[in-house]
Amino acid sequence: MSDQLLHEHWITLSQHFAELEMAIKSQQKLKRQKVLMDLVSKIRASLNAGLTMQLQQESTLDTLDTATELENQVEQSKTELQPVRSRTCAEQKLRAAASKARDREKMYEQILDSIADMVLVKAAKYKIVWANKAFRDYYGMTNKQLQDIVDAPFNEPDYTLQYIKDDAYVFETGEILEIPAEPVTRHDGEVRLFSTVKSPIRNEEGEVIMTVGVSRDITEAKQAEAALMESEARFRCFVENANDIINSFAPDGTFTYISPNVTEILGYHPEEMIGKSFLPFIHPDDALASTEAIQGIIETGKKQARLKFRAKRKDGSWCWMAANNSAIQDDDGNIVGVGCIVRDISEVKAAEIAREQALAELEIKVQHRTAELKQTVLHLQQEIRDRARILEERQKAEAALQQAKQELEDKVTERTQELQKAVSQLKREIVERQLAETALIESERKYRILVETSQDFIWATDKERRFTFVNAAVKNIYGYLPEEMIGRDCTDFIVTEQLPKDLMVADRIFAGGSLLQYETIHIAKNGNLIHLSVNAIALRDEAGNIIGATGTASDITKRKQAETERDRFFNISVDMMCICGMDGYFKQANPAFETALGYTTAEILAVPFIEFIHPDDIEKTYKEFDKISTGATTINFENRWRCKDGSYKWMSWKAAPYLQDGLIYAIARDVSDRKAADAALAESEAKFRQLVENANDLVYEHTIDGIFTYLSPRLNKILGYYPKELLGQPFAPIIYPDDLPGIDVFLNRILETGEKQAGVEFRALRKDGTWCWMICNTSPVKDANGNIIAFNGIGRDISDRKIAEAALQNSEQQLKQKAQDLEQTLQELQRTQSQLLQSEKMSSLGQLVAGVAHEINNPVSFIYGNITHAKDYITDLLSLIQLYQKHYPNPVPEIQAEIEAIELDFLIEDLSKLFASMKVGTQRIQKIVLSLRSFSRMDESEIKGVDIHDGLDSTLTILQHRLNAQQDRPEIEVIKQYGNLPEVECYASQLNQVFMNILTNAIDALEEGHMSQVMGVRKGNNCQLPTINISTEIQDDSVVIRIADNGLGMTESVKQKLFDPFFTTKPVGKGTGMGLSISYQIITERHKGSLQCISSPGKGAEFAIKIPVKAG
């Protein structure tokens, strides 16, 4: 009976051990302790039951009679109890293993709870399994509250979604995911940045069953890095966006940096110059001075401004440059190079040369014009003498003309007498003819959609297990098209190890079993294994006979892979995790130490950790270790560790003490790359800062609103302010008010184009209240999206240049004024000469016209006076002939023949018309003569009251031949709108000259306009008749005469020069340009009136003459 019971207990114990083994393999780490304790309790209960049975059997020994039997029984009991002892040993080992597992788990939890980094373990469906103390404190939640949630409810949904994507990546790929920076919301609402490493945890089959993430707070580091990057970017932006070239070179003269603007100015790319000496780029004649200047800076450290030299462009040409140079010093104050701001002054230099040449040319021109003027004066003096001689000769000619006139009058008298004799003879002949004529007188859809769009694999087979239907989901799960699977045996897709089990399931289904659910493993088209959760049921016909099977299958491959590993956190962590004793030795270190430093774990544990520390970091490491030993926590402590190859790596540590055990739990991350990047960034920032702060020019930055955000120290030298006095202040108060609009336009141009602009000049207020001139080149500062958020630039004090320019301009202005005065004098002389000639010409013309008018008027008067008498005589003769025809209708043949020969009837009819025409002609001649005399006004050279209308009419009469229709244009219509004017006191002949000039210009304009209109008509436009409107009126005490045409009109630029001497728009040879100039002088100077022109292109022109009625 006892053997049987012990055997039963042994079997129970074995089963418990088997359960323990299964639990160790399959249970999650955090549940293992509880499972182990339950199994140990079961084992203990089984052993107790076995021992109790044995003791009950031993009590029967009291009935034995002999000691031998007792002894045999004892030996037998010992033998029988041997399995129990073995079981007890197994229990003890199991207890020891469980205790060790509990200790190990406790140690891990202590390690993870002691470190400052956040550690988070997630299982399938991305739910939290466990979090260390740092994580729990950050979220303000306990492990129980965190259990089985995806994320804290107060975190941003977008952040949570990204965590899920990151976890999904690790679950799906099985790869370690390093996240440089991700935001995490703290329980109080603050969002901080963390650097996270997510690693997969696998089971023995290699499947990912959990993820573990280690997150380190990098908020302050990122802020410091961002500040450094912003500073470096700002100074780099200053340098690279400057319109000037900014460069630095070593003491030996080789370029160490050069800004990109060198390409725009010299044509080289920076890499073509960096590392080369500056001398090949300098003009040979300037090389020595440039070398001495640079050497002086290196020796003395003093800044140098406005070093001018010629630089060689890539195309071989030379350009003038001006450089401001300063020494570059290291942290110890040693000069390690020279920084330069170089500005292209080719245009300024060219302007200076051009200005000097212009001044020289102007001086030569002034001298030449002076000589010309002297020559002109001499010529005018000679011409005046010649004019005087000509005037004397003209007077002699006039005397001769008077004598000729008397002779002409004598001849006219003699001729008149001869004519009278001829008339008497004609009368006698007519009487005779009349007598003769008298003696002679005698006319199936919605369904298939559900199946085909299902994400699960829906299938059906016949009894031979051949697929008869599969839906489209098979392509996503297996990689096959539906037609590739239909007709094939389903066993073709089952892995060999799973095949027996699946065939048993198939047999149960075909035997009529109910709905079966099971998991299996199939093979995809690409050879990968697919874990499926299958629901299957028998497929029957209408008679109930089984004809196959059908069901669904869900792909659970990812879920299976997520169950692979849970206990490998320390081994897979890319961070270095360790436990250190207070004696300075490592008690435990994970494999990441070997990966990072190259030492084996044994080598790491063999010596104190201080042996691996860089000598320069030992002292601060000891101080940090002492601080931890007192119970303080270390966060982001950085030091350098020696690698096995002798190199050093920067490590960032987080550590927490566990004083009751005398241990320190720590985690480290390799930050060598970041430190190298930070060092490079700091070096770059320092280099650019030194270039900016040592520049002889002012470097600045301000917001779009004009608020200063940076000012270099040069501000103090230029304006007297310290940068802190103006930072945060607007620039407007220190800008001269009249210059602010120009700066606004300059900045707006940058906003509109997005490009840098150069050369805005303005006056800035110094601290002492004086003003200085500055020139600035400004560039836009853009954000990541390309939007302009600020401006930066370089400003240079150009006060000295402005003073020099002002002096030069003053000198130039004086020379120009001198030249203008000379030019004006010359023009005045030329105008005087022209007016003298014009007056002389008009005087001669007036005398000639008056003389001709007088000479023509006398014979015309004779003719006009006798025409009436001649007409009467002819009328009498014709009456006589009519009497002859009445009384002698039939003349002799000879008379009849003569009548026909001379066409007597026509002669009688036309003779009266002839006399009428002769009378009109003589009247016209008289009118022209009167107009010529009125126009010339030789007897009215002084001011006298005249009828303005007479002057206008006389001028129109003289110009009538031009007003008449021509071959190429119609007649010009003159519309007169005369007002009731009194007599006006004026210089009549001069005023008539004004009328003549204006009307002549109007006729020229109309002829030109008509030609243009004719061309327009050919193109389909209308043509208007040329017209001149003349109106007069009284305004206050003045007379206004308006002369307007409907010609082409004129532009504003022509109007402005209209009354200038020698200005004309007519072709060469047709106009002198003096007519309107003289007219303007006659009206404004002689008559104290005004002459205005009102015109615009296409609207014709109107000249308004206004003169006072009373002179004086």
Buried (B, 14 or more C-beta within 10 A) or exposed (E): EBEEBBEBBBEBBEEBBEBBEEBBEEBBBBEBBEBBEBBBEBBBEBBEBBBEBBEEBBEEEEEEEEEEEEEEBEEEBEEBBEBBEEBBEBBEEBBEBBEEBBEEBEBBBBBBBBBBBBBBBBBBEBBBBBBBBBBBBBBEBEBEEBBEEBBBEEBEEEBBEBBBEBBBBBBBEBEBBEBEEBBBBBBEEEEBBBBBBBBBBBBEEEBBBBBBBBBBBBBEBBEEBEEBBEBBBBBBBBBBBBBBBBBBBBBEBBBBBBBBBBBEBBBBEBEBBBEBBBEEBBBEEBBEEBBEBBEEBBEEBEBBBBBEBBBBBEEEEBBBBBBBBBBBBEEEEEBBBBBBBBBBBBEEBEEBEEBEEBBEEBEEBBEEBBEBBEEBEEEBEEBEEEBEEBEEEBEEEEEEBEEEBEEBEEEEEEEEEEEEEEBEEEEEEBEEBBEBBBEBBEEEEEEEEEBEEEEBBBBBBEBEBBBBBBBBBBBEBBBBEBEBBBEBEBEEBBEEEBEEBBEEBBEBBBEEBEEBEBBBBBBBBEEEEBBBBBBBBBBEEEEEEBBBBBBBBBBBBBBBBBBBBBBBBBEBBBBBBBBBBBEBBBBBBBBBBBEBBBBBBEBBBEEEBEEBBBEEBEEEBEEBBEBBEEEEBBBBBBBBBBBEEEEBBBBBBBBBBBEEBEBBBBBBBBBBEBBEEBEEBBEBBBBBBBBBBBBBBBBBBBEBEBBBBBBBBBBBEBBBBEBEBBBEBBBEEBBBEEBBEBBEEBBEEBEEEEEBBBEBBBBBBBBEEEBBBBBBBBBBBBEEEEEBEBBBBBBBBBBEBBEEBEEBEEEBEEBBEBBEEBBEBBBEBBBEBBBBBBEBEBBEBBBEBBBBBEBBBBBBBBBBEBBEEEBEBBEEBBEBBEBBBEEBEEBBEEBEEBBEEEEBEEEBEEBEEEBEEBBEBBEEBBBBBBBBBBBBBBEBEEBBEBBBBBBBBBBBBBBBEBBEEEEEBEEBEBEEEBBEBEEBBBBBBBBBBBBBBBBBBBBBBBBBBBEBBEEEEEEEEEBEEBBBBBBBBEEEEBBBBBBBBBBBBBEEEBBEEBBBBBBBBBEEEEBBBBBBBBBBBBBBEBBEBBBBBBBEEEEBBBBBBBBBBEBE
